[in-house]
């Protein structure tokens, strides 16, 4: 049987494989948490759900797979999440929604009514790919591991001295029970921040911290090459 191919969505922090659109780090509820810190933002539910439903049509997929951190608060469920998690799940036009539980997803099961359409798992496999959040280790014989958790980005400095961080895919290898390809996904929610890996040269979690031959690819497909060779651009 021919292996399915992962396809990266141009200029978006999303990929698809088979019938599954895949994102990571949605962080529902973060805008309300930011409001407590004095940054007033509207709810993101309408915009995020419309964007995801649009990506579903664009990629001709049927199901949504979220590689962890569907919600934001740790370790509790915030008042905003009690309202917004069920609301966005109702708005999402997917046959199935799979959430691989992240470190921000404590007790998320209590917010899910539709247990037939929505599943919460530690990891989820599609063909030769396994998807998990990345905050804990896994045992697998799949060829490719796909995680989130790190919110990777590349820090740039323009000719006027302005500094900004662009989201990026990180591609490399990792040794577990065997050698696996590793894909670290950029965060889907822009408000959740980006870690400049060309500055820190470090990754979080028991899987990502062992990455080797890591290279960065921007959302438009620009391959920046090995991270070890990247100073701040």
Helices and strands as residue ranges (DSSP letters): E 7-8, E 15-17, E 20-23, H 30-36, H 45-59, E 63-66, H 79-91, E 96-100, G 108-111, E 118-121, E 123-126, E 129-132, E 144-147, E 152-157, E 163-175, E 179-184, G 190-192, E 195-196, H 197-200, G 208-210, E 212-218, E 223-226, G 227-229
